[in-house]
Amino acid sequence: MSTPENRSQWQALADTMSINGAAFIAGDYVESQSKETFDCISPIDGKVLAKVASCDEADANIAVINARETFESGVWSHLAPVKRKQIMIRFADLLDENVDELALLETLDMGKPIQYSRAVDVAGAARSIRWSGEAIDKIYDEIAPTAHNEIGMITREAVGVVAAIVPWNFPLLMACWKLGPALATGNSVILKPSEKSPLTAIRIAQIAIEAGIPKGVLNVLPGFGHTVGKALALHMDVDTLVFTGSTKIAKQLMVYAGESNMKRVWLEAGGKSPNIVFNDTPDLKKAAAAAAAAIAFNQGEVCTAGSRLLVEADVKEELIGLIAEELQSWQPGHPLDPSTTSGAVVDKQQLDNVLGYIQSGKDEGATLNFGGRQVMQESGGVYIEPTIFSDVDNKMTIAKEEIFGPVLSVITFEGMEQAIAIANDSIYGLAAGVWTADINKAHKTAKALRSGMVWINHYDGGDMTAPFGGYKQSGNGRDKSLHAFDKYTEIKATWISLD
């Protein structure tokens, strides 16, 4: 079947799609032990997409026992790396082959534009699985420099059972950022998708089986954080917990790890990323286009969103005007229309959160320059305009807290030192942008920023070869690149004395 070319064709495909809301344990779709379900509601129009299994501690226990047995059996963990590679590449190929179905599930479930679900989320998920698979047999262990009558071996071994709790903003992509290195290194995985967007995680479990990943290696438990998420975090037989989400929940997961078995915990948490524009920026229009995309893409529901725009004072007015022009092309539209660039926010709760922050900005004295309203209410969905606030002080709520919506706070500065001070004055340290024609200023600023990722004269760059993660309360984990593999392996030293 050819890819739909317009909204009506995508809607026709949606109308005929069968959506599965079950959990996936030991290679089969199953109900939750309690038989409880919750409604999966589309933010596009408020309609129920499916009844989804609401897993809890009982389901977590079954899944962990099965994952442990599967790991210990060696059916995956002892498989030759080249064999695991072949299967994972087949898994990636199947994600590509099912791109339209997966993209449609992602759009219906989370509200993002279908063009990005296809080209960013599904394509990026397949690329992550494929890249990790390709890397399996290219990672070598080490021999220590020893005396002639000794051998010191340094080897990496799979940790065992990995629980992966992933967010609702990039449900499939974030899952595959975890699954790629976790599966490549031979672990068994229990994936807990967000209750706000569980559908693609449920679907890819079967695709993994079709690719040849043995039953029990990948399990999926939909449900709520305070039930099944907490159960996994406290489980005494989960070896490693990986998480992408809010800083508040990340901190709680660290507590749970300490209260249980000291499981390894790797966290990618929130952000309030500064995008710094100096007055010598060579192309202010390019900077404006990037700033608009950095706050409006994915409805602003991006942990690396350039939500604090730091602008040298004498180019502030010009830059705000250029960004406002750019945001005209980021106005909300129906997510199934291939021309739409900005869709629905994930649910009513998130809409209310964003609107609350916009009111906070007004109340605290910031100037509303653009947007700020809920729109398309007649659709039954949840949509909001991209928003610009100027005259923002870094101490204001909209400058300090992660909004996770399309709200841009413009803060002015005078000179490099003040820009760096404002940028670093945050509990977060995930990402940052720097715009300048001065290579010395670019490097000095980048070095001074307490941030895990810095982009110079562009925003949101990188690929699978570079690590993704942050400083401070943005977490301690790293997704992507070979650095991610460290999070899913233990290092063993074996010392041999030769007679």
VOGU-3710 file (C-alpha; in Angstrom, 3 decimals, decimal comma):
1> mstpenrsqw> 0,000/0,000/0,000  1,372/3,416/-0,960  1,869/6,143/1,614  -1,189/8,398/2,047  -0,721/11,761/0,388  -3,310/13,937/2,125  -5,338/14,265/5,296  -8,336/12,330/4,025  -6,165/9,382/3,007  -4,443/9,329/6,387
11> qaladtmsin> -7,844/9,512/8,070  -9,111/6,629/5,941  -6,125/4,554/7,035  -6,785/5,482/10,655  -10,422/4,444/10,342  -9,423/0,939/9,244  -6,553/0,470/11,701  -6,821/-2,110/14,457  -5,183/-0,762/17,621  -3,854/-3,129/20,271
21> gaafiagdyv> -3,800/-1,945/23,877  -2,525/-5,112/25,568  0,636/-5,674/27,561  3,339/-7,864/26,010  5,021/-10,457/28,223  7,046/-13,526/27,220  6,267/-13,045/23,563  2,482/-12,758/23,818  -0,090/-9,996/24,173  -1,872/-10,337/27,512
31> esqsketfdc> -4,333/-8,534/29,725  -3,114/-6,980/32,940  -3,446/-9,299/35,927  -6,096/-7,016/37,395  -7,955/-6,824/34,062  -7,910/-3,043/34,575  -7,660/-0,745/31,541  -7,513/2,969/30,863  -8,721/5,018/27,910  -6,104/6,091/25,395
41> ispidgkvla> -7,483/9,423/24,148  -6,308/11,203/21,031  -5,417/14,876/21,568  -6,376/15,502/17,942  -10,124/15,319/18,614  -10,642/13,933/22,115  -11,802/10,532/20,887  -10,882/7,238/22,566  -8,391/5,270/20,472  -8,209/2,104/22,569
51> kvascdeada> -8,597/0,528/25,974  -5,049/-0,018/27,240  -3,953/-2,553/29,853  -3,235/-0,835/33,158  -0,357/-2,869/34,520  0,734/-2,804/38,140  3,055/-4,626/40,563  1,683/-8,073/39,739  2,447/-7,598/36,046  5,877/-6,195/36,842
61> niavinaret> 6,713/-9,266/38,906  5,704/-11,638/36,117  7,619/-9,664/33,499  10,785/-9,440/35,600  10,753/-13,159/36,383  10,348/-13,950/32,711  13,012/-11,449/31,653  15,444/-12,922/34,185  14,793/-16,493/33,041  15,239/-15,451/29,433
71> fesgvwshla> 18,480/-13,663/30,213  19,895/-16,574/32,195  18,939/-19,032/29,457  21,405/-17,338/27,136  19,023/-17,475/24,190  19,850/-13,798/23,528  22,584/-12,864/26,007  24,887/-15,672/24,834  24,094/-15,309/21,163  27,143/-14,444/19,089
81> pvkrkqimir> 27,338/-10,663/18,568  27,211/-11,060/14,803  23,933/-12,991/15,145  22,414/-10,340/17,410  23,522/-7,748/14,875  21,697/-9,496/12,030  18,490/-9,706/14,038  18,626/-6,082/15,149  19,194/-4,878/11,616  16,164/-6,927/10,584
91> fadlldenvd> 14,243/-5,252/13,431  15,228/-1,844/12,051  14,232/-2,899/8,535  10,790/-3,926/9,801  10,334/-0,582/11,529  11,022/1,070/8,181  8,643/-1,302/6,395  5,871/-0,439/8,882  6,592/3,296/8,833  3,080/4,425/7,876
101> elalletldm> 1,348/2,376/10,564  3,809/3,402/13,266  3,743/7,066/12,250  -0,038/7,081/12,266  -0,161/5,488/15,721  2,283/8,104/16,992  0,296/10,987/15,549  -3,082/9,746/16,737  -1,714/9,000/20,195  0,438/12,050/20,850
111> gkpiqysrav> -0,783/14,721/18,430  2,399/15,466/16,505  2,252/16,217/12,757  2,280/13,130/10,573  5,161/14,437/8,457  7,415/14,445/11,532  6,121/11,142/12,880  7,286/9,574/9,619  10,499/11,464/8,915  11,763/12,062/12,457
121> dvagaarsir> 10,249/9,596/14,913  9,979/6,339/12,974  12,999/7,013/10,777  15,062/7,968/13,820  13,886/4,913/15,756  14,916/2,579/12,944  18,236/4,386/12,608  18,892/3,968/16,337  18,216/0,225/16,296  20,248/-0,258/13,125
131> wsgeaidkiy> 23,218/1,807/14,355  23,322/-0,048/17,668  23,083/-3,354/15,866  25,927/-2,436/13,539  28,092/-1,476/16,526  27,742/-4,798/18,369  30,669/-6,596/16,795  32,878/-3,516/16,615  33,291/-2,979/20,353  36,372/-4,714/21,731
141> deiaptahne> 37,351/-5,646/25,273  40,796/-4,798/26,641  43,996/-6,358/27,898  45,732/-4,495/30,704  49,479/-3,690/30,451  50,839/-6,365/32,782  54,056/-8,183/33,636  55,075/-10,995/31,283  53,740/-13,672/33,636  50,301/-12,102/34,113
151> igmitreavg> 47,263/-11,386/31,962  44,711/-8,762/32,945  41,472/-8,946/30,986  38,875/-6,174/31,057  35,552/-7,367/29,705  32,084/-5,918/29,396  29,093/-8,057/30,295  25,373/-7,390/29,953  23,867/-6,131/33,218  20,893/-8,503/32,970
161> vvaaivpwnf> 17,364/-7,129/33,316  16,834/-3,529/32,206  13,686/-1,524/32,947  13,223/1,396/30,554  10,699/4,111/31,408  10,198/6,447/28,454  8,310/9,723/27,934  5,282/10,718/25,932  6,784/13,375/23,657  8,832/11,057/21,393
171> pllmacwklg> 7,409/7,691/22,455  8,941/5,448/19,805  12,200/7,326/19,288  13,034/7,550/23,004  12,187/3,872/23,429  14,560/2,905/20,644  17,340/5,095/22,027  17,162/2,779/25,062  16,377/-0,473/23,265  19,246/-0,151/20,794
181> palatgnsvi> 22,195/-0,398/23,207  20,282/-2,457/25,794  19,456/-5,201/23,302  22,767/-4,953/21,478  24,675/-5,755/24,662  22,526/-8,830/25,349  20,114/-7,673/28,043  16,458/-8,493/28,542  14,305/-5,359/28,611  11,006/-4,346/30,181
191> lkpseksplt> 9,715/-1,215/28,453  7,258/1,019/30,321  5,799/3,619/27,930  3,996/6,690/29,193  0,290/6,217/29,795  -0,184/9,297/27,613  1,248/7,624/24,491  1,711/3,837/24,786  0,603/2,599/21,377  3,821/2,385/19,351
201> airiaqiaie> 5,664/0,646/22,205  2,950/-1,995/22,282  3,098/-2,452/18,515  6,870/-2,804/18,156  6,956/-5,661/20,659  5,430/-7,929/18,018  7,679/-6,480/15,318  10,689/-7,434/17,441  9,476/-11,038/17,546  8,994/-11,025/13,773
211> agipkgvlnv> 12,584/-9,824/13,431  13,841/-12,819/15,404  14,357/-11,377/18,875  13,498/-14,292/21,204  10,364/-14,254/23,333  10,958/-12,733/26,735  13,793/-10,468/25,629  11,498/-7,459/25,071  8,432/-7,029/27,278  6,103/-4,015/27,288
221> lpgfghtvgk> 4,078/-2,949/30,329  1,725/-0,002/29,728  0,397/1,695/32,820  0,953/4,541/35,221  4,145/5,718/36,825  2,853/5,405/40,386  1,838/1,775/39,822  3,900/-0,251/37,359  6,657/2,354/37,031  7,181/2,417/40,790
231> alalhmdvdt> 7,053/-1,392/40,950  9,853/-1,682/38,386  11,947/0,968/40,116  11,655/-0,836/43,457  12,024/-4,355/42,077  14,887/-6,281/43,654  15,664/-8,162/40,442  15,881/-5,246/38,020  19,571/-4,566/37,454  19,420/-1,247/35,623
241> lvftgstkia> 16,738/1,414/35,316  16,877/3,938/32,468  14,521/6,882/32,284  13,678/9,921/30,201  11,219/12,379/31,694  10,854/15,112/34,284  13,472/15,990/36,867  10,928/15,493/39,645  10,321/11,863/38,687  14,015/11,279/37,980
251> kqlmvyages> 14,851/12,235/41,569  12,197/9,878/42,914  13,553/6,998/40,852  16,972/7,510/42,430  15,323/7,211/45,840  13,588/3,993/44,819  16,885/2,544/43,618  18,454/3,302/46,982  15,511/1,813/48,831  15,740/-1,428/46,862
261> nmkrvwleag> 18,816/-3,113/45,396  21,010/-0,146/44,413  20,167/-0,822/40,791  22,064/1,315/38,309  19,934/4,344/37,403  20,563/6,423/34,281  18,424/9,513/33,899  17,744/11,993/31,123  15,616/14,678/32,729  14,422/18,224/32,125
271> gkspnivfnd> 15,876/21,241/30,420  15,566/25,016/30,174  18,040/25,465/27,381  19,553/28,867/26,556  19,845/29,865/22,910  22,361/32,738/22,889  22,372/35,244/20,030  25,238/37,748/19,977  24,953/40,998/18,038  27,631/39,894/15,548
281> tpdlkkaaaa> 25,558/36,916/14,386  26,258/36,715/10,643  22,708/35,805/9,593  20,035/37,032/11,983  17,245/35,616/9,819  18,805/32,154/10,016  19,075/32,526/13,782  15,416/33,572/13,941  14,296/30,574/11,882  16,262/28,257/14,160
291> aaaaiafnqg> 14,890/29,935/17,295  11,327/29,539/16,029  11,838/25,860/15,247  13,614/25,358/18,572  10,488/26,364/20,484  7,667/25,336/18,131  8,811/21,933/16,848  6,817/19,101/18,425  4,588/21,783/19,991  7,487/22,752/22,253
301> evctagsrll> 7,274/19,356/23,944  11,007/18,795/23,630  13,487/18,521/26,510  16,114/20,407/24,479  13,713/23,169/23,384  15,459/26,536/23,142  12,998/28,013/25,612  15,290/30,794/26,883  16,373/33,071/24,051  19,263/35,197/25,285
311> veadvkeeli> 19,699/38,160/22,933  22,305/40,898/22,977  20,307/44,035/23,653  20,911/45,978/20,435  19,479/43,245/18,171  16,562/42,273/20,417  13,746/44,089/18,616  14,857/43,017/15,160  15,243/39,409/16,209  11,843/39,236/17,929
321> gliaeelqsw> 10,223/40,599/14,778  11,963/38,012/12,618  10,972/35,158/14,966  7,345/36,319/14,941  7,419/36,167/11,135  8,884/32,658/11,243  6,270/31,457/13,722  3,525/32,207/11,200  4,524/28,947/9,538  4,324/27,098/12,874
331> qpghpldpst> 0,646/27,735/13,567  -1,321/24,680/14,763  -3,083/22,564/12,169  -4,634/19,130/11,913  -1,874/16,587/12,595  -2,987/14,271/9,768  -2,501/17,008/7,177  0,976/16,421/5,674  1,543/20,192/5,471  0,987/20,744/9,192
341> tsgavvdkqq> 4,095/21,735/11,153  2,569/22,095/14,632  -0,090/19,746/15,966  -1,903/19,155/19,243  -0,314/19,114/22,681  -0,501/15,698/24,281  -3,598/16,140/26,461  -5,849/18,567/28,323  -3,673/18,462/31,428  -0,635/19,592/29,452
351> ldnvlgyiqs> -2,666/22,300/27,725  -3,747/23,657/31,111  -0,143/23,574/32,328  1,049/25,608/29,356  -1,807/28,115/29,625  -1,011/28,454/33,329  2,586/29,361/32,531  1,451/31,907/29,957  -0,750/33,546/32,596  2,191/33,464/34,997
361> gkdegatlnf> 4,332/35,323/32,471  1,707/38,055/32,191  1,248/38,259/35,957  4,987/38,579/36,612  5,426/41,470/34,179  6,729/39,915/30,973  5,505/41,389/27,680  3,424/39,069/25,492  4,627/39,757/21,939  3,045/36,918/20,027
371> ggrqvmqesg> 0,501/34,105/20,366  -0,467/32,695/23,741  -3,979/31,468/22,969  -5,718/28,139/22,776  -7,044/27,566/19,256  -9,070/25,039/17,219  -11,331/24,301/20,197  -14,119/23,287/17,834  -12,063/20,215/16,878  -12,432/18,679/20,323
381> gvyieptifs> -8,630/18,538/20,487  -6,026/20,533/22,399  -4,060/23,119/20,434  -2,138/26,231/21,407  -0,350/28,973/19,487  3,411/29,371/19,727  4,126/32,219/22,121  6,814/34,879/22,576  7,421/36,766/25,814  9,973/39,598/25,964
391> dvdnkmtiak> 11,213/41,686/28,894  11,722/38,443/30,785  13,925/38,312/33,848  15,775/35,049/34,455  14,129/34,815/37,892  10,602/34,717/36,444  8,725/31,433/36,556  8,587/31,171/32,763  12,396/31,499/32,655  13,121/29,042/35,477
401> eeifgpvlsv> 10,696/26,163/35,023  10,404/23,705/32,170  7,098/24,493/30,462  7,209/21,740/27,833  5,147/23,837/25,485  5,728/26,424/22,719  6,533/29,350/25,030  9,661/31,393/24,301  11,166/33,678/26,969  13,380/36,434/25,540
411> itfegmeqai> 16,058/37,718/27,935  18,509/40,476/26,997  22,176/40,670/27,952  25,197/42,927/27,492  28,384/41,088/26,557  29,649/37,518/26,705  30,216/37,296/30,456  26,663/38,298/31,282  25,288/35,904/28,660  27,214/33,004/30,199
421> aiandsiygl> 26,128/33,964/33,715  22,450/34,064/32,731  22,700/30,858/30,726  24,281/28,950/33,616  21,848/30,373/36,191  19,556/27,350/35,998  19,093/24,021/37,754  19,245/22,450/34,294  22,138/21,877/31,916  20,908/19,893/28,967
431> aagvwtadin> 21,551/21,904/25,791  22,508/25,361/24,527  22,925/27,301/21,308  25,516/29,985/20,499  25,255/32,371/17,527  28,246/34,527/16,627  30,677/35,242/13,782  33,610/35,281/16,234  35,172/31,810/16,488  36,990/32,742/19,700
441> kahktakalr> 33,776/33,949/21,325  31,977/30,811/20,146  34,539/28,472/21,688  34,947/30,450/24,902  31,190/30,568/25,413  30,729/26,884/24,600  33,467/25,895/27,054  31,953/28,032/29,809  28,403/26,695/29,439  27,443/24,026/31,974
451> sgmvwinhyd> 25,604/22,003/29,377  25,849/18,515/27,951  25,311/19,685/24,367  26,234/22,972/22,682  25,328/23,901/19,111  27,162/26,745/17,372  25,369/28,770/14,669  22,563/26,217/14,494  20,249/24,483/16,956  19,472/20,842/17,792
461> ggdmtapfgg> 22,224/19,201/15,769  23,891/15,820/16,122  23,237/12,249/15,092  23,687/8,734/16,462  27,459/9,176/16,700  27,288/11,865/19,419  26,031/11,397/22,994  22,788/12,979/24,182  22,442/14,079/27,804  23,060/16,866/30,250
471> ykqsgngrdk> 24,666/18,330/33,356  23,181/19,178/36,750  19,495/18,319/37,232  19,128/17,434/33,564  20,330/13,986/34,599  23,308/11,667/34,576  22,619/9,468/31,555  23,745/9,547/27,954  21,722/8,211/25,047  23,130/7,609/21,552
481> slhafdkyte> 26,752/6,940/20,555  29,018/4,235/21,974  28,886/6,053/25,325  25,340/4,715/25,786  26,639/1,135/25,727  28,435/1,753/29,027  25,072/2,160/30,770  23,956/-1,366/29,885  27,117/-3,288/30,734  29,199/-4,117/33,783
491> ikatwisld> 32,993/-4,005/33,589  34,775/-7,092/34,877  38,485/-7,421/35,611  39,877/-10,971/35,304  43,495/-11,454/36,418  45,477/-14,507/35,394  48,840/-15,453/36,881  50,958/-17,606/34,556  53,267/-20,273/35,970
//
